[in-house]
Structures are given as structure tokens and as C-alpha cells.
Amino acid sequence: MPFDARRDAIAPDSPKRILLTDDQGQLLDGGVRGYVWSVASLAWRREEQAVLSTDTLTVNSAITSMPSVNIGFVPSINAVARVTPHIGLNGDPFSLLHETAQYTTTQTGTALVTPTAGNKLVVTKVQIQAGGIVAGTVQLWFGAAADTTYTRGTDRAIFDGEFAPSATVKPGVVMDGPWIAGAADHVLRVTDSAAIDPLTVTVWYYEII
């Protein structure tokens, strides 16, 4: 937790986990402002420090000594996006893509999304909608480049279920991921057991190396 000088009372030699940020709450150009312990004044003082990716602060000329301190940084927007690009922040270094296909005949491992060679798919959102009056099972799954036969319990499925549309009911499903392919070059595929007409599948995704 961040150190709060109005709430926390500690001994001069007691290390505290403190949150060091700049004025906008982010680390910018390696410079941060935060609280450091001053033995001279026996108080936590707000100082500006230049820091690297270390777990201690270098004492500046205004501070005679200080205890060892663990530092927690507030990550920048780009840092957050690199770890969790599916949240769709501005400045996201990943390209969030989408694909929609509508089928009227039976599908057997039809490729919906094929990644760039050497890349791995990460699916973030799925919508599947069944129309018409033909019932059937549907699988949306990851398969190797030459694998078009879905094997339940072996292949990595995002959706494995059944729809029974009628003249008055058009069932569908919306799901939030992420779902990550088991290996690079695995293709996102669609299989169904009957000619559900139409069967519409929409996915949002990105690729990782």
C-alpha cells in the first residue's frame, strides 16, 4: 500500500512499501517524486529522485541517510497495454482485429482466422448466432494447420455447444475472453453438425509472437 504520512506512523529504521509516482501518477523518463525518510529531520519528505529499475533509492544531497525501501511504480498506459492488450487502451501496441463469417452449409474445421506465420492467436470476444430452423452442434476451436477434425477433450475449444433455432427463437451466445491458441500457427476453426442456415460467427482477436 502507498505510504500515507497523515495515517502511517513508523520508526525511522522501519522499511515501508511506498508508491513513488510523478505528478500524473506515472513513471516518466525515469524521474519520479515520492516520500523518502530523512534522518536529519526525522520525517518522510517529498523529494524528486531519478531512479532505474532497482529496489532502492539513491539518496540525494538533501538526505543524510534512509532505510531500505521497496518501490512500487504505477505502470504507464503502454506498459499496461503490453501485458493486457485485450483491454483496448489508447496507444495499445497490438492491433485489435475482427472477423465475421456467415455459413449456410455444414462446416468441418473451416478456417475462420489464420494467423500470420509464426504468430499465435488471442481471441478476446466471440458472438455466435443461429438462424433458420435447423438444429445442430457448433464448435469454435483452435486447430493445427492441417487439422480440420475437431476432437473433444483434445483440441482447444472456445465454444462447444448446441443450438436449436425455430421460427420464433433465434439462439445465440456472446462471450468475453481472452482465449489463447495452444501453439503458434494454430488456426481458429468452425465446425457444425448440420446446415444451420444461417450460422454467423464474429470474433475479435489479436496476434502475439
ABEGO torsion letter per residue (X at the ends): XBBBAAABBBBAABBBBBBBBBAAGBBBGGBBBBBBBBAAAGBBBBBBBBBBBBABBBBBAABABBBBBBBBBBBBAAAAAAABAAAGBBGBABBBBBBBBBBABBBBGBBABBBBBGBBBBBABBBBBBBEABBEBBBBBBBBAABABBBBGABBBABBBBBBBBAABBBBBBBBOBBBBABBGBBBBBBBABBBOBBBBBBBBBBBX
